[in-house]
């Protein structure tokens, strides 16, 4: 089962879908005002490297969703809060290294869309992907 799917960016938008046994959550995220893909990769790299808690904001203009990640041994838990909502919109747990590797795969799959005006204005997060890849390899040992 895929834990994460990122669609091909188009005109500054892409869909990020998290899927677990108990359902899925999808958000159309914008490349404005922040590069949420880069921030997502950075946050997951920090979690893999030992950070217990990370947050990433996904802009959906004019609203947003906040992804709250927590590490629990070999799992990563995700709680998504939507702008102006009273409680969580989505909660799931994933195997940590599998989730991290899937994020790397998804980013590399859409690599050619980064830095294009008609797709995703931000450059491909090369150094962040490298850091996440190294962190997953180090976490295996």
C-alpha angles and dihedrals in degrees: 000000000000114000094193139021127183118193125221107277117247126184092342096313135102135168119241113196125187115196128189135159092274098051143291141270126207132187131183100227126197129217088227129117096359139018096248092179092059090045091049091052091047093049094049090047090054091048091050089048092055109276108143097208137024136168131203127187118218111198117217097171123267092011132035143201126227118216111208112197124191129182119228109179104286096355136077117213122205128200117181120203119191121215111272095003120133098223143007117310093201139006128187144145127221136184101270102226094041090052092049093048091048090053090052090048093049093049093048091047091059095035096121091060094062117101094016119125091220094049124022117346096207122086121250109279093239100160092043092051089048091050092049091048091051091046092053091049091049092048091058092065 
